[in-house]
């Protein structure tokens, strides 16, 4: 049995592939850790629950969100 590993870590700057926002990872769950009600209401693309999910603070805002790993990539924008 292999252990699930997160691709990203706290502090990584990320880009959401679908919703095109940037943010910073502030927490990691190795599998989905929210309510089934939330999943049905918010996770419309039905990402897998048995893979890592991330707590993300959205750039330029006070909003936090919860995102499946498959919807994230490292933010390639270089800030000057």
N, C-alpha and C positions, 0 to 999 in steps of 0.2 A: 504494500500500500504506500503510495507516494503522498507526501504532504503538499498541500496547496501553498504556493509561494506568490507573494504580491510582486507585481512588476515594478510598481512605483512605491516611493517612501515618503514619509512626512517631510515637507519642505520642497518637494518637486513641483516645479511650475508646469502646469498642464494646459492642454487645449481640448475642448469637447468637440469631437468629430461631427456630431449631428447638429448641436445648437450653437456652434462657433463662438464659444466664450472661453476666456482664459481664467485661470485660478491657481490656487496653491493647495496642495494636499495637507490637511490638518489632522487626519485620522485614517486608519486602515482597518477594515474587517476582512478576514480571510474568506468569509462567505457572507451572504446577505444577512443583515441583522436589523430588520425593521419589520413592521407589521404586514400581514398579507393584504390588509385593506389599503395601506400605502402603496404597495406593489401594484395592485390592481388599478388604482387610481392614477398613479404617476408613471410607472415604468411601462409605457405603451409599446416599446419594442421587445418586451418580454426577455430581457437579458437573463442569463443563467444565475440562479441563486447560489450555486455551489462554487462560484468563482469569486475573486476579490471584489469588494466594493469600497469606495473611498468617500470620506467626508471632505468636501472641497469648499473653501472660501472663494467666492466669485470675485474676480478683479473689478476694481472700481465700484465696490458696493459693500454693503454690510450683510449680504445674503450668503447663506450656507446652503449646500445641496449635497445629495447623496447620489453617487454615480457608479455604475458598473464599469469594471476595468475595460471591457471591450469597446466602450465609448470614449476612451481617453487616449491621448498621445502626448508625448513630451512637447512642451511649447518651444518652438524653434525661434521665436521672436527674440532678437537681441536688443536689449534696452540700452540706450546711450545716455 
